[in-house]
Amino acid sequence: MGLFDIAKEFIKGELIDNIYCPTFGKDIVMKRFERKDSAIKNGAQLTVNEGQVAVFLNEGEIGDIFQPGHYELTTQNMPITTTLKSWKYGFDSPFKCEILFINTTVFIAQKWGTPGKVWIRDKDFGQVQIGAFGTYSWQVTDPGNFVKKLCANSAIYKTDDCVEELRSVISTNLIDSIGESGRPFLDLASNYKDLSQICEKRINEEFPEYGITFTKLLVSNINLPESLDKVLEERTHLQGLGGVDVYSQKMQADAMKEAAANQGGGGGMEGMMGMMMMQNMMNQQNMMNQQRYQQPQYQQQTGSMPPPLQTSVYYLAVNGQQQGPFDMNTLQQMAAQGQFTPQTQVWKQGMAGWAPASTVQELSQLFGAVPPPPPPPMN
């Protein structure tokens, strides 16, 4: 650059010899150094405060990145920019270069939530719609990728500019994290911590291209459907009063009441089946508890663990839909209430296909124990 060119630079704006960025606002992620048409002179002083990095851009390409500290800008500490500028023998004239200051502090207590109800598959209830929300914290850990992907052309970049993208990533990974956790919906409320950690790990594994790291992700609440919320509330309350047996008795009474109230409308069977499924789940849990309690005594007597409890479970075909599985205790109660008949199609593992219950020896005994209809009233 000749003397005439240098004079032009002075006319447009003063030469820059001190480059720094004041402290950021709490929601500012990137701020571009305001230089207007000014040029940077050789030996200019660069100050990068703690919690910042300075990224040099030359015609849209990432140049040198400076960590916190004080620098004198020369070719010795600007190797990338020197290459981009083709300074073979150093530079003595002012130059123009974009400088972006990046906030590398942690942005805490950012809120996220699913955009609406999302469908999740549960091993107990099949497809269920849920909503969830919580908080997250994040920071820029790769300034180069962050600038390339998100803010290279911005004068200022705030947390609100990427909030929708981050929330979408969290919601998507939450669905996969629930499946990976293996937790049934009715147990999710007591396992938010584990679910949060799984989701945080998944996101950080899939999100490095943006130069961002999630330092903390918390699931604060999962909104279950109203019907499941009631089941969870009742189960928690009744188990506190009397354990599994009280809860099973309550469900059976509710099922009989609902069936009686909906006779002839088709709703009784659906209500009964739903309640029976829940009761069957609790019966199976009760058997597991009994097995666990009996193991120490058995092991003490024999020196080995007891064999696993064997129990038959059957699936039913009701109105063209599969129901179950149900254990023998549940089927006996259903038979006594007229919800399970000899003509009901059944199947269990090992059977070649569906068959009437009356043709299965193990089940036929259930119907023999059912009392006949009461006699008509005497005049």
C-alpha positions as CSV (number, residue, x, y, z in Angstrom):
1,M,0.0,0.0,0.0
2,G,1.5,3.4,-1.1
3,L,1.3,6.7,0.7
4,F,-1.8,7.7,-1.3
5,D,-3.6,4.6,-0.2
6,I,-2.7,5.1,3.4
7,A,-3.9,8.7,3.2
8,K,-7.2,7.4,1.9
9,E,-7.5,5.2,4.9
10,F,-7.0,8.2,7.2
11,I,-9.7,10.1,5.4
12,K,-12.2,7.2,5.8
13,G,-11.4,6.5,9.4
14,E,-8.6,6.4,11.9
15,L,-6.2,3.5,12.1
16,I,-7.1,1.1,14.9
17,D,-4.4,0.4,17.4
18,N,-6.5,-0.9,20.4
19,I,-9.0,-3.7,19.9
20,Y,-11.1,-4.9,22.8
21,C,-14.7,-5.8,23.6
22,P,-16.6,-4.6,26.7
23,T,-18.3,-7.1,28.9
24,F,-21.3,-8.9,27.3
25,G,-24.9,-8.7,28.3
26,K,-26.4,-11.8,29.9
27,D,-28.0,-12.8,26.6
28,I,-25.3,-11.8,24.2
29,V,-23.4,-14.7,22.6
30,M,-21.4,-12.8,19.9
31,K,-20.6,-9.2,19.3
32,R,-18.8,-7.9,16.2
33,F,-16.0,-5.4,16.8
34,E,-17.2,-2.0,15.4
35,R,-14.6,-0.6,13.2
36,K,-16.6,1.0,10.4
37,D,-14.1,1.6,7.6
38,S,-11.1,1.8,9.9
39,A,-8.0,-0.4,9.2
40,I,-5.9,-2.3,11.7
41,K,-2.3,-1.3,11.9
42,N,0.7,-3.5,12.4
43,G,1.4,-3.9,16.1
44,A,-2.1,-3.0,17.2
45,Q,-3.0,-4.1,20.7
46,L,-5.6,-6.8,21.2
47,T,-7.2,-7.5,24.6
48,V,-9.4,-10.5,25.1
49,N,-11.1,-10.6,28.5
50,E,-11.9,-13.8,30.6
51,G,-15.0,-15.5,29.2
52,Q,-14.3,-14.3,25.7
53,V,-12.4,-15.4,22.5
54,A,-11.7,-13.3,19.5
55,V,-12.2,-14.7,16.1
56,F,-10.7,-13.1,13.0
57,L,-12.5,-13.3,9.7
58,N,-11.0,-12.6,6.3
59,E,-13.5,-12.4,3.5
60,G,-15.7,-14.9,5.3
61,E,-12.9,-17.4,6.1
62,I,-12.0,-18.2,9.7
63,G,-8.6,-16.8,10.6
64,D,-6.8,-16.8,13.9
65,I,-8.6,-17.4,17.2
66,F,-7.3,-15.6,20.3
67,Q,-8.0,-16.9,23.8
68,P,-8.1,-14.6,26.9
69,G,-5.0,-12.4,27.1
70,H,-3.2,-9.4,25.7
71,Y,-1.6,-9.6,22.2
72,E,0.4,-7.4,19.9
73,L,-0.8,-8.2,16.4
74,T,2.1,-9.3,14.2
75,T,2.7,-12.0,11.7
76,Q,4.2,-14.1,14.4
77,N,0.9,-14.5,16.3
78,M,-1.4,-14.4,13.3
79,P,-0.2,-17.4,11.2
80,I,-3.6,-18.2,9.7
81,T,-4.5,-14.6,8.8
82,T,-1.0,-14.1,7.4
83,T,-1.6,-17.0,5.1
84,L,-5.0,-15.8,4.0
85,K,-3.6,-12.3,3.4
86,S,-0.6,-13.7,1.5
87,W,1.8,-11.8,3.7
88,K,5.0,-13.6,2.7
89,Y,7.4,-11.2,4.4
90,G,5.2,-9.7,7.1
91,F,3.0,-6.6,6.8
92,D,3.9,-3.0,7.4
93,S,0.6,-1.5,6.1
94,P,-2.8,-1.3,7.8
95,F,-5.2,-4.1,6.9
96,K,-8.9,-4.8,7.2
97,C,-10.3,-7.9,8.9
98,E,-13.6,-8.7,10.7
99,I,-13.2,-9.4,14.4
100,L,-15.9,-11.3,16.3
101,F,-15.9,-11.6,20.1
102,I,-17.5,-14.8,21.4
103,N,-19.0,-15.1,24.8
104,T,-17.7,-18.5,26.2
105,T,-19.4,-18.3,29.6
106,V,-22.2,-20.8,30.5
107,F,-25.7,-19.7,29.7
108,I,-27.8,-21.1,32.6
109,A,-31.4,-21.8,33.3
110,Q,-32.6,-21.7,29.7
111,K,-36.1,-23.1,29.4
112,W,-37.2,-25.8,27.0
113,G,-40.5,-27.6,26.4
114,T,-42.0,-29.9,23.8
115,P,-43.9,-27.8,21.2
116,G,-47.0,-29.9,21.9
117,K,-48.0,-33.5,22.7
118,V,-45.6,-36.0,21.2
119,W,-46.2,-39.7,20.7
120,I,-44.1,-42.1,22.8
121,R,-44.3,-46.0,22.8
122,D,-44.6,-47.5,26.3
123,K,-44.2,-51.2,27.0
124,D,-47.3,-51.2,29.2
125,F,-49.7,-48.8,27.5
126,G,-48.6,-48.8,23.8
127,Q,-48.7,-45.4,22.1
128,V,-49.2,-42.5,24.5
129,Q,-49.1,-38.8,24.0
130,I,-47.0,-36.8,26.5
131,G,-45.6,-33.3,27.0
132,A,-42.4,-32.4,28.8
133,F,-40.5,-29.3,29.9
134,G,-37.4,-28.3,31.9
135,T,-34.2,-26.2,31.8
136,Y,-30.8,-26.5,30.2
137,S,-27.4,-24.8,30.3
138,W,-25.0,-24.4,27.4
139,Q,-21.8,-22.7,26.2
140,V,-19.7,-22.2,23.1
141,T,-16.8,-24.6,23.2
142,D,-15.7,-24.5,19.5
143,P,-15.8,-20.8,18.4
144,G,-14.8,-21.6,14.8
145,N,-17.7,-24.0,14.2
146,F,-20.1,-21.7,16.1
147,V,-19.2,-18.8,13.8
148,K,-19.3,-20.9,10.6
149,K,-22.7,-22.5,11.4
150,L,-24.6,-19.8,13.2
151,C,-23.4,-16.2,13.3
152,A,-20.7,-15.4,10.6
153,N,-22.9,-12.7,9.0
154,S,-24.4,-11.2,12.2
155,A,-23.5,-8.0,13.9
156,I,-24.7,-9.3,17.2
157,Y,-26.0,-12.8,18.2
158,K,-28.3,-13.5,21.2
159,T,-29.5,-16.6,22.9
160,D,-32.9,-16.0,21.5
161,D,-31.5,-16.4,18.0
162,C,-30.8,-20.2,18.5
163,V,-33.4,-21.0,21.2
164,E,-35.8,-22.7,18.8
165,E,-33.1,-24.9,17.3
166,L,-31.9,-26.0,20.7
167,R,-35.4,-26.7,22.0
168,S,-36.1,-28.8,18.9
169,V,-32.9,-30.8,19.4
170,I,-33.9,-31.5,23.1
171,S,-37.4,-32.6,22.3
172,T,-36.3,-35.0,19.5
173,N,-33.6,-36.6,21.7
174,L,-36.0,-36.8,24.7
175,I,-38.2,-39.3,22.8
176,D,-35.2,-41.6,22.1
177,S,-33.9,-41.2,25.6
178,I,-37.2,-42.4,27.1
179,G,-37.0,-45.5,25.0
180,E,-33.3,-46.0,25.9
181,S,-34.0,-45.7,29.6
182,G,-36.5,-48.6,29.5
183,R,-38.6,-46.9,32.2
184,P,-42.4,-47.4,32.0
185,F,-44.4,-44.2,32.2
186,L,-45.7,-44.9,35.6
187,D,-42.1,-44.9,36.9
188,L,-40.8,-41.8,35.0
189,A,-41.7,-39.3,37.8
190,S,-39.1,-40.9,40.1
191,N,-36.4,-41.2,37.4
192,Y,-36.1,-37.7,36.0
193,K,-32.4,-37.5,36.9
194,D,-31.5,-40.7,35.0
195,L,-33.6,-39.6,32.0
196,S,-31.9,-36.1,32.1
197,Q,-28.5,-37.6,32.0
198,I,-29.3,-39.9,29.1
199,C,-30.8,-37.1,27.1
200,E,-27.8,-34.8,27.8
201,K,-25.3,-37.4,26.7
202,R,-27.2,-38.1,23.4
203,I,-27.4,-34.4,22.5
204,N,-23.7,-33.7,23.1
205,E,-22.8,-36.8,21.0
206,E,-24.9,-35.5,18.1
207,F,-24.4,-31.7,18.3
208,P,-20.7,-30.9,18.1
209,E,-21.0,-29.4,14.6
210,Y,-22.5,-26.2,16.0
211,G,-19.6,-25.7,18.4
212,I,-22.0,-25.9,21.4
213,T,-21.9,-28.1,24.5
214,F,-24.9,-28.7,26.8
215,T,-23.4,-28.5,30.3
216,K,-26.6,-29.4,32.1
217,L,-30.0,-30.6,31.0
218,L,-32.9,-31.2,33.4
219,V,-36.3,-32.7,32.8
220,S,-38.5,-31.0,35.3
221,N,-41.9,-32.5,34.5
222,I,-43.5,-35.0,32.1
223,N,-47.2,-34.5,31.5
224,L,-48.9,-37.8,31.2
225,P,-52.4,-38.2,29.8
226,E,-55.1,-37.5,32.3
227,S,-56.1,-41.2,32.5
228,L,-52.6,-42.3,33.4
229,D,-52.2,-39.5,35.8
230,K,-55.2,-40.7,37.8
231,V,-53.9,-44.3,37.8
232,L,-50.5,-43.1,39.1
233,E,-52.1,-40.9,41.8
234,E,-54.4,-43.8,43.0
235,R,-51.6,-46.3,43.0
236,T,-49.3,-44.1,45.0
237,H,-52.0,-43.2,47.5
238,L,-53.3,-46.8,48.0
239,Q,-49.9,-48.4,48.2
240,G,-49.1,-46.0,51.0
241,L,-52.2,-47.3,52.8
242,G,-52.0,-51.0,52.3
243,G,-49.7,-52.0,49.5
244,V,-50.4,-53.9,46.3
245,D,-53.4,-55.9,47.7
246,V,-55.4,-52.7,48.5
247,Y,-54.7,-51.3,45.1
248,S,-55.7,-54.5,43.3
249,Q,-59.0,-54.7,45.3
250,K,-59.7,-51.0,44.5
251,M,-59.2,-51.6,40.8
252,Q,-61.4,-54.7,40.8
253,A,-64.2,-52.8,42.5
254,D,-63.9,-49.9,40.0
255,A,-63.9,-52.2,37.1
256,M,-67.1,-54.0,38.3
257,K,-68.8,-50.6,38.9
258,E,-67.9,-49.3,35.5
259,A,-69.0,-52.6,33.8
260,A,-72.4,-52.4,35.6
261,A,-72.9,-48.8,34.6
262,N,-72.1,-49.4,30.9
263,Q,-74.0,-52.7,30.3
264,G,-75.1,-52.9,26.7
265,G,-73.2,-49.8,25.5
266,G,-69.9,-51.5,24.7
267,G,-68.1,-49.4,27.2
268,G,-68.2,-51.9,30.0
269,M,-65.9,-54.4,28.2
270,E,-63.3,-51.7,27.3
271,G,-63.3,-50.3,30.9
272,M,-63.0,-53.7,32.4
273,M,-60.2,-54.7,30.1
274,G,-58.2,-51.5,30.9
275,M,-58.6,-52.1,34.6
276,M,-57.8,-55.8,34.3
277,M,-54.6,-54.9,32.5
278,M,-53.6,-52.7,35.3
279,Q,-54.5,-55.3,37.9
280,N,-52.6,-57.9,36.0
281,M,-49.5,-55.7,36.1
282,M,-49.8,-55.3,39.9
283,N,-50.4,-59.1,40.3
284,Q,-47.2,-59.8,38.5
285,Q,-45.3,-57.2,40.6
286,N,-46.8,-58.9,43.7
287,M,-45.5,-62.3,42.6
288,M,-42.0,-60.8,42.0
289,N,-42.0,-59.3,45.5
290,Q,-43.1,-62.6,47.0
291,Q,-40.3,-64.4,45.2
292,R,-37.7,-61.8,46.4
293,Y,-38.9,-62.1,50.0
294,Q,-38.7,-65.9,49.9
295,Q,-35.3,-66.1,48.3
296,P,-33.1,-65.5,51.5
297,Q,-34.8,-68.2,53.5
298,Y,-34.7,-70.7,50.6
299,Q,-31.1,-69.9,49.9
300,Q,-30.2,-70.3,53.6
301,Q,-31.8,-73.8,53.7
302,T,-30.5,-75.1,50.3
303,G,-27.4,-73.1,49.6
304,S,-28.8,-72.0,46.2
305,M,-31.3,-69.6,44.7
306,P,-34.9,-70.9,44.3
307,P,-36.2,-71.7,40.8
308,P,-38.2,-68.9,39.2
309,L,-41.9,-68.9,39.7
310,Q,-43.8,-70.3,36.7
311,T,-47.1,-68.7,35.8
312,S,-49.2,-68.9,32.7
313,V,-50.3,-65.8,31.0
314,Y,-52.8,-65.6,28.1
315,Y,-53.8,-63.1,25.4
316,L,-57.5,-62.7,24.6
317,A,-59.1,-61.7,21.3
318,V,-62.0,-59.4,22.1
319,N,-64.0,-57.7,19.3
320,G,-61.1,-58.3,16.9
321,Q,-58.5,-56.7,19.2
322,Q,-55.8,-58.4,21.2
323,Q,-55.9,-57.8,25.0
324,G,-53.6,-58.9,27.7
325,P,-51.5,-60.7,28.8
326,F,-53.6,-61.9,31.8
327,D,-52.5,-64.3,34.5
328,M,-54.7,-67.1,35.8
329,N,-56.0,-65.1,38.8
330,T,-57.1,-62.3,36.6
331,L,-58.8,-64.7,34.2
332,Q,-60.7,-66.4,37.0
333,Q,-62.0,-63.1,38.2
334,M,-63.0,-62.1,34.6
335,A,-64.8,-65.5,34.2
336,A,-66.7,-64.9,37.4
337,Q,-67.9,-61.5,36.1
338,G,-68.9,-62.8,32.7
339,Q,-66.1,-61.0,30.9
340,F,-64.3,-64.3,30.0
341,T,-66.3,-67.2,28.5
342,P,-65.5,-70.6,27.1
343,Q,-65.9,-69.2,23.6
344,T,-63.3,-66.5,24.1
345,Q,-60.4,-66.9,21.8
346,V,-57.1,-67.3,23.7
347,W,-53.4,-67.7,22.9
348,K,-50.2,-68.1,24.9
349,Q,-46.6,-68.8,24.0
350,G,-46.2,-72.3,22.7
351,M,-49.7,-72.5,21.2
352,A,-49.9,-73.0,17.4
353,G,-52.7,-70.5,17.1
354,W,-55.8,-68.9,18.7
355,A,-58.3,-71.4,20.2
356,P,-61.5,-71.2,22.3
357,A,-60.8,-71.1,26.0
358,S,-62.9,-74.2,26.6
359,T,-60.4,-76.3,24.5
360,V,-57.5,-75.4,26.7
361,Q,-57.4,-77.8,29.7
362,E,-55.8,-75.3,32.0
363,L,-58.5,-72.7,31.3
364,S,-61.5,-75.0,31.2
365,Q,-61.2,-75.6,34.9
366,L,-61.9,-71.9,35.5
367,F,-65.4,-72.2,34.1
368,G,-66.3,-75.2,36.2
369,A,-65.7,-73.0,39.3
370,V,-68.2,-70.4,38.1
371,P,-71.5,-70.7,39.9
372,P,-74.7,-71.1,37.8
373,P,-77.2,-68.2,37.5
374,P,-79.2,-67.6,40.6
375,P,-82.7,-69.2,40.6
376,P,-85.7,-67.0,39.9
377,P,-87.4,-65.4,42.9
378,M,-90.1,-67.5,44.5
379,N,-93.7,-66.2,44.4
